[in-house]
Amino acid sequence: MNEFEKRLKDMGLACPSADLDHRMGKILGDASLAPRLSHNLDLTWFMRALAASGMAAALLLVALSSRHRVPKVVIYRIEAKGSLRQLLLDPPSTVDNRPRFKVDVSAP
C-alpha cells in the first residue's frame, strides 16, 4: 500500500445522518408491504392463457361454421353499350352467326 491508501484506511468514516436513516426505513417498510411480484405474474399469465384459449376457440368455431355453409349462386349479367351493342344486335351481312359469349363458373 502506498501512503495515500494508508491515510485513507486510518481516516474514520462519517456517520450517516438521521434523515438518511429515516428515509431508508420508510423505503424498506413500503417495500415490505407491497404485494408480491410473483402473484402479479401468475395472474398475468393466467389472463394471457385465458385470452389465448378464447381466441383459439373462436377461430375453431369460425372454421367449423364456414365449412358447412353452401355458397349461393351468383349470376352476373353483362350488357354491351353503344356501338358494341349495335354490332351484336345487327351483325354485318357477311357474318352468318352471331358471336357467342358463354361463361361457366363453378362455386368454390
Gaussian input, Z-matrix of N, CA and C with variables (Angstrom, degrees):
# hf/3-21g

backbone

0 1
 N
 C     1     B1
 C     2     B2     1     A1
 N     3     B3     2     A2     1     D1
 C     4     B4     3     A3     2     D2
 C     5     B5     4     A4     3     D3
 N     6     B6     5     A5     4     D4
 C     7     B7     6     A6     5     D5
 C     8     B8     7     A7     6     D6
 N     9     B9     8     A8     7     D7
 C    10    B10     9     A9     8     D8
 C    11    B11    10    A10     9     D9
 N    12    B12    11    A11    10    D10
 C    13    B13    12    A12    11    D11
 C    14    B14    13    A13    12    D12
 N    15    B15    14    A14    13    D13
 C    16    B16    15    A15    14    D14
 C    17    B17    16    A16    15    D15
 N    18    B18    17    A17    16    D16
 C    19    B19    18    A18    17    D17
 C    20    B20    19    A19    18    D18
 N    21    B21    20    A20    19    D19
 C    22    B22    21    A21    20    D20
 C    23    B23    22    A22    21    D21
 N    24    B24    23    A23    22    D22
 C    25    B25    24    A24    23    D23
 C    26    B26    25    A25    24    D24
 N    27    B27    26    A26    25    D25
 C    28    B28    27    A27    26    D26
 C    29    B29    28    A28    27    D27
 N    30    B30    29    A29    28    D28
 C    31    B31    30    A30    29    D29
 C    32    B32    31    A31    30    D30
 N    33    B33    32    A32    31    D31
 C    34    B34    33    A33    32    D32
 C    35    B35    34    A34    33    D33
 N    36    B36    35    A35    34    D34
 C    37    B37    36    A36    35    D35
 C    38    B38    37    A37    36    D36
 N    39    B39    38    A38    37    D37
 C    40    B40    39    A39    38    D38
 C    41    B41    40    A40    39    D39
 N    42    B42    41    A41    40    D40
 C    43    B43    42    A42    41    D41
 C    44    B44    43    A43    42    D42
 N    45    B45    44    A44    43    D43
 C    46    B46    45    A45    44    D44
 C    47    B47    46    A46    45    D45
 N    48    B48    47    A47    46    D46
 C    49    B49    48    A48    47    D47
 C    50    B50    49    A49    48    D48
 N    51    B51    50    A50    49    D49
 C    52    B52    51    A51    50    D50
 C    53    B53    52    A52    51    D51
 N    54    B54    53    A53    52    D52
 C    55    B55    54    A54    53    D53
 C    56    B56    55    A55    54    D54
 N    57    B57    56    A56    55    D55
 C    58    B58    57    A57    56    D56
 C    59    B59    58    A58    57    D57
 N    60    B60    59    A59    58    D58
 C    61    B61    60    A60    59    D59
 C    62    B62    61    A61    60    D60
 N    63    B63    62    A62    61    D61
 C    64    B64    63    A63    62    D62
 C    65    B65    64    A64    63    D63
 N    66    B66    65    A65    64    D64
 C    67    B67    66    A66    65    D65
 C    68    B68    67    A67    66    D66
 N    69    B69    68    A68    67    D67
 C    70    B70    69    A69    68    D68
 C    71    B71    70    A70    69    D69
 N    72    B72    71    A71    70    D70
 C    73    B73    72    A72    71    D71
 C    74    B74    73    A73    72    D72
 N    75    B75    74    A74    73    D73
 C    76    B76    75    A75    74    D74
 C    77    B77    76    A76    75    D75
 N    78    B78    77    A77    76    D76
 C    79    B79    78    A78    77    D77
 C    80    B80    79    A79    78    D78
 N    81    B81    80    A80    79    D79
 C    82    B82    81    A81    80    D80
 C    83    B83    82    A82    81    D81
 N    84    B84    83    A83    82    D82
 C    85    B85    84    A84    83    D83
 C    86    B86    85    A85    84    D84
 N    87    B87    86    A86    85    D85
 C    88    B88    87    A87    86    D86
 C    89    B89    88    A88    87    D87
 N    90    B90    89    A89    88    D88
 C    91    B91    90    A90    89    D89
 C    92    B92    91    A91    90    D90
 N    93    B93    92    A92    91    D91
 C    94    B94    93    A93    92    D92
 C    95    B95    94    A94    93    D93
 N    96    B96    95    A95    94    D94
 C    97    B97    96    A96    95    D95
 C    98    B98    97    A97    96    D96
 N    99    B99    98    A98    97    D97
 C   100   B100    99    A99    98    D98
 C   101   B101   100   A100    99    D99
 N   102   B102   101   A101   100   D100
 C   103   B103   102   A102   101   D101
 C   104   B104   103   A103   102   D102
 N   105   B105   104   A104   103   D103
 C   106   B106   105   A105   104   D104
 C   107   B107   106   A106   105   D105
 N   108   B108   107   A107   106   D106
 C   109   B109   108   A108   107   D107
 C   110   B110   109   A109   108   D108
 N   111   B111   110   A110   109   D109
 C   112   B112   111   A111   110   D110
 C   113   B113   112   A112   111   D111
 N   114   B114   113   A113   112   D112
 C   115   B115   114   A114   113   D113
 C   116   B116   115   A115   114   D114
 N   117   B117   116   A116   115   D115
 C   118   B118   117   A117   116   D116
 C   119   B119   118   A118   117   D117
 N   120   B120   119   A119   118   D118
 C   121   B121   120   A120   119   D119
 C   122   B122   121   A121   120   D120
 N   123   B123   122   A122   121   D121
 C   124   B124   123   A123   122   D122
 C   125   B125   124   A124   123   D123
 N   126   B126   125   A125   124   D124
 C   127   B127   126   A126   125   D125
 C   128   B128   127   A127   126   D126
 N   129   B129   128   A128   127   D127
 C   130   B130   129   A129   128   D128
 C   131   B131   130   A130   129   D129
 N   132   B132   131   A131   130   D130
 C   133   B133   132   A132   131   D131
 C   134   B134   133   A133   132   D132
 N   135   B135   134   A134   133   D133
 C   136   B136   135   A135   134   D134
 C   137   B137   136   A136   135   D135
 N   138   B138   137   A137   136   D136
 C   139   B139   138   A138   137   D137
 C   140   B140   139   A139   138   D138
 N   141   B141   140   A140   139   D139
 C   142   B142   141   A141   140   D140
 C   143   B143   142   A142   141   D141
 N   144   B144   143   A143   142   D142
 C   145   B145   144   A144   143   D143
 C   146   B146   145   A145   144   D144
 N   147   B147   146   A146   145   D145
 C   148   B148   147   A147   146   D146
 C   149   B149   148   A148   147   D147
 N   150   B150   149   A149   148   D148
 C   151   B151   150   A150   149   D149
 C   152   B152   151   A151   150   D150
 N   153   B153   152   A152   151   D151
 C   154   B154   153   A153   152   D152
 C   155   B155   154   A154   153   D153
 N   156   B156   155   A155   154   D154
 C   157   B157   156   A156   155   D155
 C   158   B158   157   A157   156   D156
 N   159   B159   158   A158   157   D157
 C   160   B160   159   A159   158   D158
 C   161   B161   160   A160   159   D159
 N   162   B162   161   A161   160   D160
 C   163   B163   162   A162   161   D161
 C   164   B164   163   A163   162   D162
 N   165   B165   164   A164   163   D163
 C   166   B166   165   A165   164   D164
 C   167   B167   166   A166   165   D165
 N   168   B168   167   A167   166   D166
 C   169   B169   168   A168   167   D167
 C   170   B170   169   A169   168   D168
 N   171   B171   170   A170   169   D169
 C   172   B172   171   A171   170   D170
 C   173   B173   172   A172   171   D171
 N   174   B174   173   A173   172   D172
 C   175   B175   174   A174   173   D173
 C   176   B176   175   A175   174   D174
 N   177   B177   176   A176   175   D175
 C   178   B178   177   A177   176   D176
 C   179   B179   178   A178   177   D177
 N   180   B180   179   A179   178   D178
 C   181   B181   180   A180   179   D179
 C   182   B182   181   A181   180   D180
 N   183   B183   182   A182   181   D181
 C   184   B184   183   A183   182   D182
 C   185   B185   184   A184   183   D183
 N   186   B186   185   A185   184   D184
 C   187   B187   186   A186   185   D185
 C   188   B188   187   A187   186   D186
 N   189   B189   188   A188   187   D187
 C   190   B190   189   A189   188   D188
 C   191   B191   190   A190   189   D189
 N   192   B192   191   A191   190   D190
 C   193   B193   192   A192   191   D191
 C   194   B194   193   A193   192   D192
 N   195   B195   194   A194   193   D193
 C   196   B196   195   A195   194   D194
 C   197   B197   196   A196   195   D195
 N   198   B198   197   A197   196   D196
 C   199   B199   198   A198   197   D197
 C   200   B200   199   A199   198   D198
 N   201   B201   200   A200   199   D199
 C   202   B202   201   A201   200   D200
 C   203   B203   202   A202   201   D201
 N   204   B204   203   A203   202   D202
 C   205   B205   204   A204   203   D203
 C   206   B206   205   A205   204   D204
 N   207   B207   206   A206   205   D205
 C   208   B208   207   A207   206   D206
 C   209   B209   208   A208   207   D207
 N   210   B210   209   A209   208   D208
 C   211   B211   210   A210   209   D209
 C   212   B212   211   A211   210   D210
 N   213   B213   212   A212   211   D211
 C   214   B214   213   A213   212   D212
 C   215   B215   214   A214   213   D213
 N   216   B216   215   A215   214   D214
 C   217   B217   216   A216   215   D215
 C   218   B218   217   A217   216   D216
 N   219   B219   218   A218   217   D217
 C   220   B220   219   A219   218   D218
 C   221   B221   220   A220   219   D219
 N   222   B222   221   A221   220   D220
 C   223   B223   222   A222   221   D221
 C   224   B224   223   A223   222   D222
 N   225   B225   224   A224   223   D223
 C   226   B226   225   A225   224   D224
 C   227   B227   226   A226   225   D225
 N   228   B228   227   A227   226   D226
 C   229   B229   228   A228   227   D227
 C   230   B230   229   A229   228   D228
 N   231   B231   230   A230   229   D229
 C   232   B232   231   A231   230   D230
 C   233   B233   232   A232   231   D231
 N   234   B234   233   A233   232   D232
 C   235   B235   234   A234   233   D233
 C   236   B236   235   A235   234   D234
 N   237   B237   236   A236   235   D235
 C   238   B238   237   A237   236   D236
 C   239   B239   238   A238   237   D237
 N   240   B240   239   A239   238   D238
 C   241   B241   240   A240   239   D239
 C   242   B242   241   A241   240   D240
 N   243   B243   242   A242   241   D241
 C   244   B244   243   A243   242   D242
 C   245   B245   244   A244   243   D243
 N   246   B246   245   A245   244   D244
 C   247   B247   246   A246   245   D245
 C   248   B248   247   A247   246   D246
 N   249   B249   248   A248   247   D247
 C   250   B250   249   A249   248   D248
 C   251   B251   250   A250   249   D249
 N   252   B252   251   A251   250   D250
 C   253   B253   252   A252   251   D251
 C   254   B254   253   A253   252   D252
 N   255   B255   254   A254   253   D253
 C   256   B256   255   A255   254   D254
 C   257   B257   256   A256   255   D255
 N   258   B258   257   A257   256   D256
 C   259   B259   258   A258   257   D257
 C   260   B260   259   A259   258   D258
 N   261   B261   260   A260   259   D259
 C   262   B262   261   A261   260   D260
 C   263   B263   262   A262   261   D261
 N   264   B264   263   A263   262   D262
 C   265   B265   264   A264   263   D263
 C   266   B266   265   A265   264   D264
 N   267   B267   266   A266   265   D265
 C   268   B268   267   A267   266   D266
 C   269   B269   268   A268   267   D267
 N   270   B270   269   A269   268   D268
 C   271   B271   270   A270   269   D269
 C   272   B272   271   A271   270   D270
 N   273   B273   272   A272   271   D271
 C   274   B274   273   A273   272   D272
 C   275   B275   274   A274   273   D273
 N   276   B276   275   A275   274   D274
 C   277   B277   276   A276   275   D275
 C   278   B278   277   A277   276   D276
 N   279   B279   278   A278   277   D277
 C   280   B280   279   A279   278   D278
 C   281   B281   280   A280   279   D279
 N   282   B282   281   A281   280   D280
 C   283   B283   282   A282   281   D281
 C   284   B284   283   A283   282   D282
 N   285   B285   284   A284   283   D283
 C   286   B286   285   A285   284   D284
 C   287   B287   286   A286   285   D285
 N   288   B288   287   A287   286   D286
 C   289   B289   288   A288   287   D287
 C   290   B290   289   A289   288   D288
 N   291   B291   290   A290   289   D289
 C   292   B292   291   A291   290   D290
 C   293   B293   292   A292   291   D291
 N   294   B294   293   A293   292   D292
 C   295   B295   294   A294   293   D293
 C   296   B296   295   A295   294   D294
 N   297   B297   296   A296   295   D295
 C   298   B298   297   A297   296   D296
 C   299   B299   298   A298   297   D297
 N   300   B300   299   A299   298   D298
 C   301   B301   300   A300   299   D299
 C   302   B302   301   A301   300   D300
 N   303   B303   302   A302   301   D301
 C   304   B304   303   A303   302   D302
 C   305   B305   304   A304   303   D303
 N   306   B306   305   A305   304   D304
 C   307   B307   306   A306   305   D305
 C   308   B308   307   A307   306   D306
 N   309   B309   308   A308   307   D307
 C   310   B310   309   A309   308   D308
 C   311   B311   310   A310   309   D309
 N   312   B312   311   A311   310   D310
 C   313   B313   312   A312   311   D311
 C   314   B314   313   A313   312   D312
 N   315   B315   314   A314   313   D313
 C   316   B316   315   A315   314   D314
 C   317   B317   316   A316   315   D315
 N   318   B318   317   A317   316   D316
 C   319   B319   318   A318   317   D317
 C   320   B320   319   A319   318   D318
 N   321   B321   320   A320   319   D319
 C   322   B322   321   A321   320   D320
 C   323   B323   322   A322   321   D321

   B1=1.4467
   B2=1.5222
   B3=1.2957
   B4=1.4560
   B5=1.5251
   B6=1.2874
   B7=1.4619
   B8=1.5359
   B9=1.3266
   B10=1.4688
   B11=1.5320
   B12=1.3391
   B13=1.4653
   B14=1.5240
   B15=1.3209
   B16=1.4724
   B17=1.5221
   B18=1.3353
   B19=1.4642
   B20=1.5354
   B21=1.3364
   B22=1.4658
   B23=1.5208
   B24=1.3373
   B25=1.4568
   B26=1.5235
   B27=1.3282
   B28=1.4600
   B29=1.5235
   B30=1.3472
   B31=1.4723
   B32=1.5269
   B33=1.2872
   B34=1.4563
   B35=1.5223
   B36=1.3005
   B37=1.4602
   B38=1.5173
   B39=1.3241
   B40=1.4680
   B41=1.5240
   B42=1.3203
   B43=1.4663
   B44=1.5257
   B45=1.3192
   B46=1.4634
   B47=1.5227
   B48=1.3093
   B49=1.4576
   B50=1.5289
   B51=1.3180
   B52=1.4606
   B53=1.5288
   B54=1.3193
   B55=1.4681
   B56=1.5337
   B57=1.3378
   B58=1.4622
   B59=1.5263
   B60=1.3286
   B61=1.4684
   B62=1.5338
   B63=1.3088
   B64=1.4611
   B65=1.5377
   B66=1.3316
   B67=1.4736
   B68=1.5261
   B69=1.3209
   B70=1.4666
   B71=1.5316
   B72=1.3174
   B73=1.4598
   B74=1.5220
   B75=1.3358
   B76=1.4618
   B77=1.5268
   B78=1.3298
   B79=1.4700
   B80=1.5246
   B81=1.3207
   B82=1.4655
   B83=1.5251
   B84=1.3271
   B85=1.4632
   B86=1.5178
   B87=1.3399
   B88=1.4718
   B89=1.5246
   B90=1.3229
   B91=1.4641
   B92=1.5248
   B93=1.3300
   B94=1.4631
   B95=1.5321
   B96=1.3292
   B97=1.4546
   B98=1.5346
   B99=1.3346
   B100=1.4721
   B101=1.5235
   B102=1.3408
   B103=1.4698
   B104=1.5261
   B105=1.2788
   B106=1.4619
   B107=1.5212
   B108=1.3117
   B109=1.4622
   B110=1.5211
   B111=1.3366
   B112=1.4579
   B113=1.5318
   B114=1.3237
   B115=1.4613
   B116=1.5347
   B117=1.3284
   B118=1.4633
   B119=1.5198
   B120=1.3234
   B121=1.4540
   B122=1.5292
   B123=1.3278
   B124=1.4656
   B125=1.5253
   B126=1.3143
   B127=1.4551
   B128=1.5327
   B129=1.3257
   B130=1.4680
   B131=1.5156
   B132=1.3194
   B133=1.4697
   B134=1.5243
   B135=1.3211
   B136=1.4632
   B137=1.5309
   B138=1.3211
   B139=1.4623
   B140=1.5341
   B141=1.3213
   B142=1.4692
   B143=1.5264
   B144=1.3173
   B145=1.4639
   B146=1.5250
   B147=1.3162
   B148=1.4630
   B149=1.5293
   B150=1.3245
   B151=1.4707
   B152=1.5260
   B153=1.3251
   B154=1.4686
   B155=1.5289
   B156=1.3232
   B157=1.4692
   B158=1.5298
   B159=1.3096
   B160=1.4639
   B161=1.5215
   B162=1.3229
   B163=1.4693
   B164=1.5235
   B165=1.3177
   B166=1.4620
   B167=1.5253
   B168=1.3179
   B169=1.4649
   B170=1.5317
   B171=1.3174
   B172=1.4665
   B173=1.5283
   B174=1.3230
   B175=1.4626
   B176=1.5185
   B177=1.3142
   B178=1.4601
   B179=1.5256
   B180=1.3168
   B181=1.4682
   B182=1.5282
   B183=1.3153
   B184=1.4640
   B185=1.5198
   B186=1.3296
   B187=1.4617
   B188=1.5236
   B189=1.3236
   B190=1.4649
   B191=1.5270
   B192=1.3159
   B193=1.4618
   B194=1.5228
   B195=1.3189
   B196=1.4638
   B197=1.5228
   B198=1.2915
   B199=1.4578
   B200=1.5312
   B201=1.3246
   B202=1.4577
   B203=1.5264
   B204=1.3061
   B205=1.4541
   B206=1.5250
   B207=1.3118
   B208=1.4612
   B209=1.5286
   B210=1.3147
   B211=1.4642
   B212=1.5220
   B213=1.3144
   B214=1.4539
   B215=1.5245
   B216=1.2980
   B217=1.4574
   B218=1.5217
   B219=1.3175
   B220=1.4571
   B221=1.5182
   B222=1.3127
   B223=1.4603
   B224=1.5184
   B225=1.3145
   B226=1.4502
   B227=1.5286
   B228=1.3006
   B229=1.4617
   B230=1.5143
   B231=1.3147
   B232=1.4534
   B233=1.5166
   B234=1.3107
   B235=1.4537
   B236=1.5102
   B237=1.3151
   B238=1.4576
   B239=1.5168
   B240=1.3151
   B241=1.4661
   B242=1.5285
   B243=1.2862
   B244=1.4570
   B245=1.5180
   B246=1.3289
   B247=1.4663
   B248=1.5299
   B249=1.3071
   B250=1.4618
   B251=1.5253
   B252=1.3091
   B253=1.4679
   B254=1.5345
   B255=1.3183
   B256=1.4641
   B257=1.5220
   B258=1.3402
   B259=1.4579
   B260=1.5301
   B261=1.3302
   B262=1.4575
   B263=1.5326
   B264=1.3235
   B265=1.4639
   B266=1.5251
   B267=1.3165
   B268=1.4718
   B269=1.5151
   B270=1.3363
   B271=1.4590
   B272=1.5310
   B273=1.3131
   B274=1.4695
   B275=1.5202
   B276=1.3311
   B277=1.4673
   B278=1.5210
   B279=1.3183
   B280=1.4662
   B281=1.5117
   B282=1.3191
   B283=1.4741
   B284=1.5216
   B285=1.3263
   B286=1.4656
   B287=1.5325
   B288=1.3125
   B289=1.4719
   B290=1.5329
   B291=1.2827
   B292=1.4596
   B293=1.5326
   B294=1.3074
   B295=1.4741
   B296=1.5201
   B297=1.2928
   B298=1.4622
   B299=1.5216
   B300=1.2912
   B301=1.4673
   B302=1.5132
   B303=1.3267
   B304=1.4472
   B305=1.5209
   B306=1.3171
   B307=1.4695
   B308=1.5121
   B309=1.3169
   B310=1.4616
   B311=1.5197
   B312=1.3065
   B313=1.4637
   B314=1.5128
   B315=1.3117
   B316=1.4621
   B317=1.5265
   B318=1.2988
   B319=1.4529
   B320=1.5174
   B321=1.3247
   B322=1.4761
   B323=1.5011
   A1=109.22
   A2=114.79
   A3=117.90
   A4=109.76
   A5=116.19
   A6=120.57
   A7=112.01
   A8=117.12
   A9=120.23
   A10=110.80
   A11=116.52
   A12=120.32
   A13=110.75
   A14=117.53
   A15=120.65
   A16=110.70
   A17=116.65
   A18=119.57
   A19=110.32
   A20=116.25
   A21=118.83
   A22=111.32
   A23=115.87
   A24=120.36
   A25=111.05
   A26=117.05
   A27=121.07
   A28=113.23
   A29=117.01
   A30=119.80
   A31=109.25
   A32=116.99
   A33=121.77
   A34=110.58
   A35=115.47
   A36=120.14
   A37=109.95
   A38=115.91
   A39=120.87
   A40=108.45
   A41=116.05
   A42=120.80
   A43=109.63
   A44=117.58
   A45=119.73
   A46=110.26
   A47=115.31
   A48=119.61
   A49=109.68
   A50=115.84
   A51=121.67
   A52=110.22
   A53=116.41
   A54=120.47
   A55=110.79
   A56=116.75
   A57=120.63
   A58=110.50
   A59=116.46
   A60=119.51
   A61=111.27
   A62=116.63
   A63=120.56
   A64=110.75
   A65=117.26
   A66=120.58
   A67=111.55
   A68=117.22
   A69=120.20
   A70=110.97
   A71=117.32
   A72=120.73
   A73=111.72
   A74=116.83
   A75=120.66
   A76=110.63
   A77=117.96
   A78=121.45
   A79=110.63
   A80=117.04
   A81=120.27
   A82=111.84
   A83=116.91
   A84=120.17
   A85=111.48
   A86=116.58
   A87=120.22
   A88=111.18
   A89=117.14
   A90=120.46
   A91=110.68
   A92=117.29
   A93=118.98
   A94=111.71
   A95=117.62
   A96=121.21
   A97=112.92
   A98=117.82
   A99=121.14
   A100=110.01
   A101=117.62
   A102=119.98
   A103=110.85
   A104=114.40
   A105=120.38
   A106=110.30
   A107=116.34
   A108=122.16
   A109=110.79
   A110=117.31
   A111=119.42
   A112=110.99
   A113=116.97
   A114=120.18
   A115=110.00
   A116=117.13
   A117=120.83
   A118=110.84
   A119=117.46
   A120=120.56
   A121=110.81
   A122=116.66
   A123=120.01
   A124=110.81
   A125=117.42
   A126=121.37
   A127=110.64
   A128=117.03
   A129=121.11
   A130=110.44
   A131=116.97
   A132=119.48
   A133=111.48
   A134=116.34
   A135=119.77
   A136=110.46
   A137=116.67
   A138=120.40
   A139=110.88
   A140=117.13
   A141=120.31
   A142=110.91
   A143=116.88
   A144=120.32
   A145=110.69
   A146=116.96
   A147=121.26
   A148=111.04
   A149=117.34
   A150=121.04
   A151=110.82
   A152=117.73
   A153=121.02
   A154=111.15
   A155=116.98
   A156=118.94
   A157=110.79
   A158=118.34
   A159=121.14
   A160=111.72
   A161=116.36
   A162=119.86
   A163=110.84
   A164=117.54
   A165=120.87
   A166=110.39
   A167=117.33
   A168=120.68
   A169=110.87
   A170=117.18
   A171=120.39
   A172=110.94
   A173=117.23
   A174=120.47
   A175=111.64
   A176=116.71
   A177=120.69
   A178=110.98
   A179=117.05
   A180=120.46
   A181=111.54
   A182=117.17
   A183=120.51
   A184=110.27
   A185=117.20
   A186=120.65
   A187=111.27
   A188=117.57
   A189=120.32
   A190=112.20
   A191=117.64
   A192=119.43
   A193=111.51
   A194=118.24
   A195=120.08
   A196=111.14
   A197=117.68
   A198=121.97
   A199=111.58
   A200=117.52
   A201=121.69
   A202=113.13
   A203=118.34
   A204=120.44
   A205=110.32
   A206=116.25
   A207=121.76
   A208=107.06
   A209=117.27
   A210=117.69
   A211=110.45
   A212=116.29
   A213=119.65
   A214=109.55
   A215=115.85
   A216=122.17
   A217=108.69
   A218=115.13
   A219=120.93
   A220=107.58
   A221=116.18
   A222=121.39
   A223=108.26
   A224=116.35
   A225=122.54
   A226=108.60
   A227=116.75
   A228=121.52
   A229=107.03
   A230=115.13
   A231=120.76
   A232=107.79
   A233=116.07
   A234=121.24
   A235=109.75
   A236=114.19
   A237=119.51
   A238=109.50
   A239=116.19
   A240=121.72
   A241=108.90
   A242=116.46
   A243=122.99
   A244=113.71
   A245=114.80
   A246=120.28
   A247=112.15
   A248=118.13
   A249=120.40
   A250=110.07
   A251=117.43
   A252=121.14
   A253=109.89
   A254=116.14
   A255=120.32
   A256=110.89
   A257=116.42
   A258=120.71
   A259=110.77
   A260=116.96
   A261=120.00
   A262=112.02
   A263=117.17
   A264=120.01
   A265=112.58
   A266=117.53
   A267=122.54
   A268=108.95
   A269=117.71
   A270=119.07
   A271=110.58
   A272=116.39
   A273=118.81
   A274=110.08
   A275=116.71
   A276=121.23
   A277=111.93
   A278=118.38
   A279=120.65
   A280=112.07
   A281=117.71
   A282=121.22
   A283=108.47
   A284=116.25
   A285=120.25
   A286=111.62
   A287=117.63
   A288=121.05
   A289=109.53
   A290=113.12
   A291=118.38
   A292=108.11
   A293=117.96
   A294=118.76
   A295=109.94
   A296=115.01
   A297=120.64
   A298=109.01
   A299=114.85
   A300=121.67
   A301=107.46
   A302=118.13
   A303=122.19
   A304=108.70
   A305=114.93
   A306=121.04
   A307=108.04
   A308=116.60
   A309=122.16
   A310=108.28
   A311=116.58
   A312=121.73
   A313=107.63
   A314=115.69
   A315=119.41
   A316=108.96
   A317=116.52
   A318=121.83
   A319=110.16
   A320=117.72
   A321=119.56
   A322=112.45
   D1=142.15
   D2=176.33
   D3=-88.48
   D4=178.75
   D5=-173.68
   D6=-66.76
   D7=-37.04
   D8=179.98
   D9=-62.98
   D10=-42.73
   D11=179.18
   D12=-64.88
   D13=-37.50
   D14=178.29
   D15=-64.08
   D16=-41.52
   D17=-179.22
   D18=-66.13
   D19=-38.50
   D20=177.52
   D21=-64.98
   D22=-38.01
   D23=-179.55
   D24=-67.08
   D25=-35.81
   D26=-177.93
   D27=-78.38
   D28=-18.22
   D29=-178.87
   D30=-72.29
   D31=145.74
   D32=177.44
   D33=-85.17
   D34=149.33
   D35=178.71
   D36=-83.90
   D37=144.13
   D38=177.71
   D39=-76.92
   D40=143.00
   D41=178.34
   D42=-75.75
   D43=144.34
   D44=177.77
   D45=-67.82
   D46=152.18
   D47=-177.86
   D48=-74.02
   D49=159.98
   D50=179.24
   D51=-67.23
   D52=-31.74
   D53=178.33
   D54=-64.44
   D55=-39.26
   D56=177.78
   D57=-64.91
   D58=-43.00
   D59=177.15
   D60=-60.50
   D61=-41.11
   D62=179.88
   D63=-64.48
   D64=-45.59
   D65=-179.68
   D66=-64.34
   D67=-42.36
   D68=179.86
   D69=-65.28
   D70=-39.92
   D71=176.99
   D72=-62.37
   D73=-41.08
   D74=178.59
   D75=-64.98
   D76=-44.10
   D77=-179.30
   D78=-63.52
   D79=-45.82
   D80=-179.54
   D81=-68.42
   D82=-34.32
   D83=177.26
   D84=-67.02
   D85=-42.26
   D86=177.70
   D87=-64.82
   D88=-36.93
   D89=-179.36
   D90=-67.68
   D91=-33.82
   D92=-179.53
   D93=-72.98
   D94=-25.34
   D95=179.16
   D96=-86.12
   D97=-15.01
   D98=-178.23
   D99=-67.95
   D100=147.70
   D101=178.69
   D102=-65.06
   D103=154.14
   D104=-177.80
   D105=-68.39
   D106=140.97
   D107=-179.64
   D108=-69.92
   D109=-32.95
   D110=-178.23
   D111=-65.32
   D112=-33.92
   D113=177.63
   D114=-64.53
   D115=-42.77
   D116=178.42
   D117=-65.03
   D118=-37.77
   D119=179.02
   D120=-67.01
   D121=-40.07
   D122=178.11
   D123=-61.96
   D124=-42.94
   D125=178.91
   D126=-65.83
   D127=-39.91
   D128=179.07
   D129=-63.18
   D130=-46.13
   D131=-179.93
   D132=-65.96
   D133=-35.84
   D134=177.86
   D135=-63.93
   D136=-44.48
   D137=179.78
   D138=-64.98
   D139=-39.50
   D140=177.87
   D141=-64.79
   D142=-43.12
   D143=179.24
   D144=-64.71
   D145=-39.80
   D146=178.13
   D147=-64.11
   D148=-43.04
   D149=178.76
   D150=-65.80
   D151=-41.40
   D152=-179.82
   D153=-65.41
   D154=-41.21
   D155=179.13
   D156=-68.59
   D157=-34.64
   D158=176.00
   D159=-65.13
   D160=-41.78
   D161=177.98
   D162=-65.78
   D163=-40.02
   D164=179.06
   D165=-64.49
   D166=-40.57
   D167=178.54
   D168=-65.43
   D169=-40.40
   D170=178.81
   D171=-64.50
   D172=-43.53
   D173=177.77
   D174=-62.88
   D175=-39.06
   D176=178.53
   D177=-64.87
   D178=-43.09
   D179=178.45
   D180=-63.80
   D181=-40.91
   D182=178.81
   D183=-65.11
   D184=-42.67
   D185=-179.96
   D186=-64.56
   D187=-41.30
   D188=-179.59
   D189=-71.63
   D190=-36.28
   D191=-179.17
   D192=-72.70
   D193=-32.90
   D194=179.71
   D195=-73.57
   D196=-20.80
   D197=-179.79
   D198=-70.54
   D199=-32.39
   D200=-173.88
   D201=-94.45
   D202=-5.11
   D203=179.37
   D204=-79.02
   D205=138.23
   D206=177.10
   D207=-95.89
   D208=125.45
   D209=-179.20
   D210=-68.50
   D211=140.60
   D212=-179.96
   D213=-83.86
   D214=154.99
   D215=-177.55
   D216=-77.29
   D217=133.62
   D218=178.38
   D219=-114.16
   D220=125.03
   D221=-179.94
   D222=-114.82
   D223=125.62
   D224=177.25
   D225=-108.48
   D226=133.32
   D227=175.89
   D228=-114.44
   D229=119.45
   D230=-178.16
   D231=-110.29
   D232=123.89
   D233=179.76
   D234=-113.26
   D235=137.70
   D236=176.77
   D237=-80.42
   D238=147.84
   D239=-179.74
   D240=-121.37
   D241=152.82
   D242=171.44
   D243=69.40
   D244=-135.15
   D245=-173.88
   D246=-68.77
   D247=-30.26
   D248=176.94
   D249=-64.71
   D250=-39.50
   D251=177.37
   D252=-63.64
   D253=-43.03
   D254=179.28
   D255=-62.90
   D256=-40.06
   D257=178.97
   D258=-65.16
   D259=-38.60
   D260=-179.60
   D261=-72.99
   D262=-35.59
   D263=-178.94
   D264=-78.59
   D265=-40.16
   D266=-179.93
   D267=-119.69
   D268=84.08
   D269=-178.15
   D270=-68.07
   D271=156.88
   D272=177.01
   D273=-59.86
   D274=154.59
   D275=-176.55
   D276=-67.47
   D277=-18.17
   D278=179.82
   D279=-77.28
   D280=-18.19
   D281=-177.12
   D282=-98.73
   D283=128.50
   D284=179.92
   D285=-85.56
   D286=-35.86
   D287=-175.17
   D288=-107.43
   D289=146.88
   D290=170.67
   D291=-79.33
   D292=146.25
   D293=177.54
   D294=-67.75
   D295=141.17
   D296=-179.55
   D297=-107.54
   D298=137.68
   D299=179.32
   D300=-128.92
   D301=109.73
   D302=-176.12
   D303=-131.10
   D304=133.37
   D305=179.57
   D306=-126.91
   D307=124.83
   D308=174.52
   D309=-112.66
   D310=122.91
   D311=-178.19
   D312=-126.15
   D313=131.11
   D314=175.44
   D315=-96.28
   D316=143.70
   D317=-179.92
   D318=-71.80
   D319=142.09
   D320=179.76
   D321=-70.13

